[in-house]
Amino acid sequence: MDFDHVWESVADVPGWLTEGQARMLWEAVLRLEPGATVLEIGSHQGRSTVILGQAARAVGARVIAVDAFVDGRLFGGASTRDRFEANVATAGLTDVVELVVGYSTKLRPGWDRSFDLLYVDGKHDYWTYTDDLRWSRHLPAGGEILVHDCFSSIGVTLGTIAKVLFGSRYVYVDRSRSLARFKLARPKAADRLRVVAQLPWFSWNVFLKVLLRLRLRRVAGWFGHRGPYDPF
Ligand SMILES: C[S@@+](CC[C@H](N)C(=O)[O-])C[C@H]1O[C@@H](n2cnc3c(N)ncnc32)[C@H](O)[C@@H]1O
């Protein structure tokens, strides 16, 4: 299946992933070798998982999907797990996608399986996100890490400033809106400067989020923001 068909197939799966971001996930998996493993933290109803899974099928890779299926209005709890499983089955990916139910921060200390690509889209506070980055110790040198809501979520952006801008393990590569790509390598000064260059876009997103919190959706609309959700 090509990307356009896969993107069309997730049109009815609710989630937070733009077409450009889906393409970025798709291409990251296509760069992997046969037999590779992708680990996703935060799968929700499977919108991103199906993209990763179809790309994994194309290269002979597999996907481990980690989600705690957090309760509440935003994420939906147990019924979200049912929808995730139904969406993976409808996509014909039950043999490619393995679901691991649990909190990423609780699973991480005991995890002992290596993987080749890490996609982080779980809880977006500073502590969880920076803990989720530590899953990267199971990646090979130069392995890629994709992070959703980077330079849009405050927690994820603060974590990126602390661990990527001021750290020594991750190089910022590029992004599609809030989906940022990093690789495991020692950053040079120019790599750090490219992180700094994303901060004006982060400030803009914070401005839009303030408007949304003040219930000024129409005003956010004048600035080009559509929908009830924070920019992603
Ligand atoms: C933003 S959604 C993921 C969206 C999904 N990637 C998509 O494309 O639609 C975040 C998901 O992370 C899960 N989650 C939140 N905190 C988590 C944690 N600490 N460990 C694992 N999953 C978590 C929630 O249950 C939710 O399904």
The ligand as an ORCA input file, in Angstrom:
! r2SCAN-3c Opt
* xyz 0 1
  C      -1.947     12.290     22.320
  S      -2.499     10.674     22.570
  C      -1.656      9.753     21.349
  C      -2.159     10.024     19.979
  C      -1.746      9.019     18.922
  N      -0.307      8.929     18.795
  C      -2.414      9.381     17.612
  O      -1.728      9.553     16.603
  O      -3.630      9.517     17.576
  C      -1.681     10.236     24.042
  C      -1.903      8.803     24.480
  O      -0.931      8.543     25.486
  C      -1.495      7.755     26.494
  N      -0.719      8.031     27.704
  C      -0.751      9.123     28.499
  N       0.177      9.028     29.468
  C       0.816      7.847     29.261
  C       1.888      7.190     29.894
  N       2.506      7.734     30.955
  N       2.271      5.983     29.435
  C       1.670      5.435     28.345
  N       0.656      6.022     27.696
  C       0.250      7.211     28.133
  C      -2.959      8.155     26.574
  O      -3.740      7.097     27.072
  C      -3.250      8.502     25.108
  O      -3.838      7.403     24.452
*
